[in-house]
Amino acid sequence: MKYEGRRKSNNVEDRRGMSVGKVGGGIGGIGLIIVVLFTLLSGGGIGDVISNVGNSTQQTAPQSERPYISSEEEDELMEFVSVVLADTEDVWSRIFKDNGLTYEEPTLVIFSDSVQSACGVAGASVGPFYCPGDHKLYIDLSFYKELKDRFKAPGDFAMAYVVAHEVGHHVQTLLGTSQKVHALRNKVSEAEYNAATVKLELQADYYAGVWAHHQKNAGYLDVGDLDEALTAANAIGDDTLQMQARGYVVPESFTHGTSEQRQRWFKNGYKTGTIQGGDTFNAKAL
């Protein structure tokens, strides 16, 4: 993706080098990994992970700052995600205006190791996430390396897809979609709630595709960018992750959609470029 010399968003908060201190009993290391894996394999989403990690800490001290020295690669990534965020601001502001709405820009928080959000304390192992409580996206730039090494999804546009997906959750929050889904918790069965969260995640993938559509029309995409995004979508499908983790899949525990579904809805958004085509909740088939 072409990003050098382009506008960077002003809504980026750099918290690298700021650590979240813990007071009293807490978890860390292997304990944190167990909590994350147990929650995800039990069908939980990112909100559940953050909640469980936060509940495992009796008391959290304010974030403290320590010297942080970034690498040249990190500096380039920081510039890149800032440009991606700026592009999402332009695209979604225009789409909202065309639909008689006003787009409220989210903030992107860049952190290292761990971070305090309105949704609780989260570590880098949780991965990128969006917190509806403060309208902020949270990303540890080390996730770029994880995409490349662990998920076998290299390339800058794989990272762009991740950012655009989290912005998609912000769009859902502004439109009230996320609130309707989260309100179903404890009102329907676990399987029914999981099915609703799958539709929410696939819609966020669709919105990421909508953004990519406008990037293509603006001439910002390089050859191979679309393939990078689709490779990332494929790598983080529920079926793929569960097969890697335990050798079999449990469809009723899916919370994000299969690899094929995630790719398909991203491509749907990429093809149409409109917000209207992303109604996963009333789609005849996902």
KAWO-V408202 format. One record per residue. RES is the residue in three letters. SS is DSSP state (h for helix, s for strand, l for the rest). Layout:
# KAWO-V408202
res:RES ss:SS
res:RES ss:SS
This chain:
# KAWO-V408202
res:MET ss:l
res:LYS ss:l
res:TYR ss:l
res:GLU ss:l
res:GLY ss:l
res:ARG ss:l
res:ARG ss:l
res:LYS ss:l
res:SER ss:l
res:ASN ss:l
res:ASN ss:l
res:VAL ss:s
res:GLU ss:s
res:ASP ss:s
res:ARG ss:l
res:ARG ss:l
res:GLY ss:l
res:MET ss:s
res:SER ss:s
res:VAL ss:s
res:GLY ss:s
res:LYS ss:s
res:VAL ss:s
res:GLY ss:l
res:GLY ss:l
res:GLY ss:l
res:ILE ss:l
res:GLY ss:l
res:GLY ss:l
res:ILE ss:h
res:GLY ss:h
res:LEU ss:h
res:ILE ss:h
res:ILE ss:h
res:VAL ss:h
res:VAL ss:h
res:LEU ss:h
res:PHE ss:h
res:THR ss:h
res:LEU ss:h
res:LEU ss:h
res:SER ss:l
res:GLY ss:l
res:GLY ss:l
res:GLY ss:l
res:ILE ss:h
res:GLY ss:h
res:ASP ss:h
res:VAL ss:h
res:ILE ss:h
res:SER ss:h
res:ASN ss:h
res:VAL ss:h
res:GLY ss:h
res:ASN ss:h
res:SER ss:l
res:THR ss:l
res:GLN ss:l
res:GLN ss:s
res:THR ss:s
res:ALA ss:s
res:PRO ss:s
res:GLN ss:s
res:SER ss:s
res:GLU ss:s
res:ARG ss:l
res:PRO ss:l
res:TYR ss:l
res:ILE ss:l
res:SER ss:l
res:SER ss:l
res:GLU ss:h
res:GLU ss:h
res:GLU ss:h
res:ASP ss:h
res:GLU ss:h
res:LEU ss:h
res:MET ss:h
res:GLU ss:h
res:PHE ss:h
res:VAL ss:h
res:SER ss:h
res:VAL ss:h
res:VAL ss:h
res:LEU ss:h
res:ALA ss:h
res:ASP ss:h
res:THR ss:h
res:GLU ss:h
res:ASP ss:h
res:VAL ss:h
res:TRP ss:h
res:SER ss:h
res:ARG ss:h
res:ILE ss:h
res:PHE ss:h
res:LYS ss:h
res:ASP ss:h
res:ASN ss:l
res:GLY ss:l
res:LEU ss:l
res:THR ss:l
res:TYR ss:l
res:GLU ss:l
res:GLU ss:l
res:PRO ss:l
res:THR ss:s
res:LEU ss:s
res:VAL ss:s
res:ILE ss:s
res:PHE ss:s
res:SER ss:l
res:ASP ss:l
res:SER ss:s
res:VAL ss:s
res:GLN ss:s
res:SER ss:s
res:ALA ss:l
res:CYS ss:l
res:GLY ss:s
res:VAL ss:s
res:ALA ss:s
res:GLY ss:s
res:ALA ss:h
res:SER ss:h
res:VAL ss:h
res:GLY ss:l
res:PRO ss:l
res:PHE ss:s
res:TYR ss:s
res:CYS ss:s
res:PRO ss:l
res:GLY ss:l
res:ASP ss:l
res:HIS ss:l
res:LYS ss:s
res:LEU ss:s
res:TYR ss:s
res:ILE ss:s
res:ASP ss:s
res:LEU ss:l
res:SER ss:l
res:PHE ss:h
res:TYR ss:h
res:LYS ss:h
res:GLU ss:h
res:LEU ss:h
res:LYS ss:h
res:ASP ss:h
res:ARG ss:l
res:PHE ss:l
res:LYS ss:l
res:ALA ss:l
res:PRO ss:l
res:GLY ss:l
res:ASP ss:h
res:PHE ss:h
res:ALA ss:h
res:MET ss:h
res:ALA ss:h
res:TYR ss:h
res:VAL ss:h
res:VAL ss:h
res:ALA ss:h
res:HIS ss:h
res:GLU ss:h
res:VAL ss:h
res:GLY ss:h
res:HIS ss:h
res:HIS ss:h
res:VAL ss:h
res:GLN ss:h
res:THR ss:h
res:LEU ss:h
res:LEU ss:h
res:GLY ss:l
res:THR ss:h
res:SER ss:h
res:GLN ss:h
res:LYS ss:h
res:VAL ss:h
res:HIS ss:h
res:ALA ss:l
res:LEU ss:l
res:ARG ss:l
res:ASN ss:l
res:LYS ss:l
res:VAL ss:l
res:SER ss:l
res:GLU ss:h
res:ALA ss:h
res:GLU ss:h
res:TYR ss:h
res:ASN ss:h
res:ALA ss:h
res:ALA ss:h
res:THR ss:h
res:VAL ss:h
res:LYS ss:h
res:LEU ss:h
res:GLU ss:h
res:LEU ss:h
res:GLN ss:h
res:ALA ss:h
res:ASP ss:h
res:TYR ss:h
res:TYR ss:h
res:ALA ss:h
res:GLY ss:h
res:VAL ss:h
res:TRP ss:h
res:ALA ss:h
res:HIS ss:h
res:HIS ss:h
res:GLN ss:h
res:LYS ss:h
res:ASN ss:h
res:ALA ss:l
res:GLY ss:l
res:TYR ss:l
res:LEU ss:l
res:ASP ss:l
res:VAL ss:l
res:GLY ss:l
res:ASP ss:h
res:LEU ss:h
res:ASP ss:h
res:GLU ss:h
res:ALA ss:h
res:LEU ss:h
res:THR ss:h
res:ALA ss:h
res:ALA ss:h
res:ASN ss:h
res:ALA ss:h
res:ILE ss:l
res:GLY ss:l
res:ASP ss:h
res:ASP ss:h
res:THR ss:h
res:LEU ss:h
res:GLN ss:h
res:MET ss:h
res:GLN ss:h
res:ALA ss:h
res:ARG ss:h
res:GLY ss:l
res:TYR ss:l
res:VAL ss:l
res:VAL ss:l
res:PRO ss:h
res:GLU ss:h
res:SER ss:h
res:PHE ss:l
res:THR ss:l
res:HIS ss:l
res:GLY ss:l
res:THR ss:l
res:SER ss:h
res:GLU ss:h
res:GLN ss:h
res:ARG ss:h
res:GLN ss:h
res:ARG ss:h
res:TRP ss:h
res:PHE ss:h
res:LYS ss:h
res:ASN ss:h
res:GLY ss:h
res:TYR ss:h
res:LYS ss:h
res:THR ss:h
res:GLY ss:l
res:THR ss:l
res:ILE ss:l
res:GLN ss:h
res:GLY ss:h
res:GLY ss:h
res:ASP ss:l
res:THR ss:h
res:PHE ss:h
res:ASN ss:h
res:ALA ss:l
res:LYS ss:l
res:ALA ss:l
res:LEU ss:l
